[in-house]
Amino acid sequence: MRLLGTLHQLDDTRGAVRVEDVYDTDIDDLWAACTDPDRLARWIADVSGELRQGGTFAGVFTSGFEGAGRIEVCERPSRLVLSTWDNDAPEQVSTIEVALTEEGDRTRLVVEERGIPLAQARSYGAGWQVHAEDLAAYVSGGERDEDPQRWKDAVEAYRDEPVEAVA
């Protein structure tokens, strides 16, 4: 498995995961895949709510995460910043930043989630790995691979991945 993610330690208890890949589609199409509720449902989550800057949303993700969030920044088609929290732990807020850049007729996507529980950084890395792979399949005309073994393989792949301290 080609790892797309890197793991980072922010402080004694919080971490971050950064996933990056280049997709075979233009920036406008990838932006729509990352922001349109109908398209999001095909690769990562069922999302509903006020989907605009300053709006709040609820999501049920293919990884099993159920939570809510707020859209902090929405700069079409290059930058999206979300604050998210688990319904069971609303005091634990993380920040997801999405950046898209054109690379010819392809698009680079960087997703960084900050403020995650440090002890779960490798699991978050595995989850974002699978989501990034599902996005690649979706924009290429395929379907999300729902084989639960993929999640197990991703967790195993990130098991020994180093968690780098951020200065």
C-alpha positions in Angstrom: 0.0 0.0 0.0 1.3 3.4 -1.0 0.8 5.6 2.1 -0.7 8.9 1.4 -0.6 10.2 4.9 1.9 11.6 7.4 1.2 11.8 11.2 2.2 14.7 13.5 2.2 15.4 17.2 0.9 18.9 18.1 1.3 18.6 21.9 1.1 16.0 24.6 -2.4 14.9 23.7 -3.3 16.2 20.3 -2.1 15.2 16.8 -2.7 15.8 13.1 -2.9 13.7 10.0 -2.1 15.0 6.5 -3.1 13.1 3.4 -2.1 14.2 -0.1 -2.6 12.8 -3.6 -3.1 13.9 -7.2 -6.4 13.1 -8.8 -7.2 12.6 -12.5 -9.8 15.4 -12.7 -9.9 19.1 -13.0 -10.1 21.4 -9.9 -13.8 22.3 -10.4 -14.8 18.7 -10.6 -12.8 17.7 -7.5 -14.1 20.8 -5.6 -17.7 19.6 -6.4 -16.8 16.0 -5.3 -15.7 17.5 -1.9 -18.6 19.9 -1.4 -21.7 18.7 -3.1 -23.8 16.5 -0.7 -25.0 14.1 -3.4 -21.4 13.6 -4.5 -20.0 13.3 -1.0 -22.4 10.5 -0.3 -20.8 8.5 -3.1 -17.4 8.4 -1.5 -17.2 9.6 2.1 -20.3 10.7 4.0 -24.0 11.6 4.1 -24.0 15.3 4.9 -26.8 17.7 5.6 -27.3 21.2 7.0 -26.4 24.7 6.1 -23.7 24.1 3.5 -22.2 27.6 3.3 -19.5 29.5 5.0 -20.6 30.0 8.7 -23.2 27.2 8.3 -23.4 24.0 10.4 -23.7 20.5 9.2 -24.2 16.9 10.3 -22.4 13.9 8.8 -22.4 10.2 8.9 -19.1 8.9 7.4 -18.3 5.6 5.8 -15.6 5.2 8.5 -18.4 5.1 11.2 -17.8 8.6 12.5 -21.0 10.5 13.2 -20.6 14.1 14.1 -21.3 17.7 13.3 -19.4 20.7 12.2 -19.2 24.3 11.1 -17.9 25.6 7.7 -15.2 28.2 8.8 -13.8 29.0 5.3 -15.1 28.2 1.9 -13.0 29.6 -1.0 -14.2 28.0 -4.2 -12.4 26.0 -5.7 -9.3 25.9 -3.7 -9.8 26.0 0.1 -12.2 24.6 2.7 -11.8 24.7 6.5 -14.2 22.8 8.8 -14.4 22.5 12.5 -15.8 19.1 13.4 -16.8 17.2 16.6 -18.1 13.8 17.5 -21.7 13.7 18.6 -20.5 11.8 21.7 -17.7 14.3 22.6 -18.7 17.8 21.4 -15.9 19.3 23.5 -13.2 17.6 21.3 -13.1 19.8 18.2 -10.8 19.1 15.3 -10.1 21.2 12.3 -10.1 19.8 8.8 -8.4 21.9 6.1 -8.8 21.0 2.4 -6.6 22.6 -0.2 -6.8 22.0 -4.0 -4.3 23.1 -6.6 -4.3 22.6 -10.3 -1.5 20.5 -11.8 -2.2 20.6 -15.6 -5.4 18.7 -16.2 -5.1 17.0 -12.8 -5.7 18.3 -9.2 -3.6 17.9 -6.1 -5.7 17.5 -2.9 -4.2 18.0 0.6 -6.4 17.2 3.6 -5.1 17.9 7.0 -7.0 17.2 10.2 -5.6 18.8 13.3 -6.6 18.4 17.0 -7.2 14.7 16.8 -6.5 12.5 19.9 -2.8 11.7 19.6 -3.3 8.1 20.7 -5.5 7.6 17.7 -3.3 9.4 15.1 -2.5 6.1 13.3 -6.2 5.2 13.1 -7.1 8.6 11.7 -4.3 8.2 9.1 -5.7 4.8 8.1 -9.2 6.4 7.8 -8.1 9.3 5.7 -6.1 6.9 3.5 -9.2 4.9 2.7 -11.2 8.1 2.1 -8.6 9.4 -0.3 -8.6 6.0 -2.2 -12.4 6.1 -2.3 -12.3 9.6 -3.8 -9.8 8.5 -6.4 -12.1 5.6 -7.4 -15.1 7.9 -7.5 -13.7 10.6 -9.7 -12.3 8.0 -12.0 -15.9 6.6 -12.5 -15.6 3.7 -10.1 -17.3 2.9 -6.8 -16.2 3.0 -3.2 -14.7 -0.4 -2.2 -16.7 -1.5 0.8 -14.6 -4.5 1.7 -13.9 -4.2 5.5 -10.5 -5.8 4.9 -9.4 -2.5 3.3 -9.8 -0.8 6.7 -7.8 -3.5 8.4 -5.1 -3.3 5.8 -4.9 0.5 6.2 -4.7 0.2 10.0 -1.9 -2.3 9.6 -0.1 -0.1 7.1 -0.1 2.9 9.5 0.7 0.7 12.6 4.4 1.5 12.6 4.2 4.9 10.8 6.1 7.5 12.8 4.4 10.4 14.5 6.6 13.4 13.9 6.7 16.2 16.5 5.7 19.6 15.1 7.8 22.5 16.4 
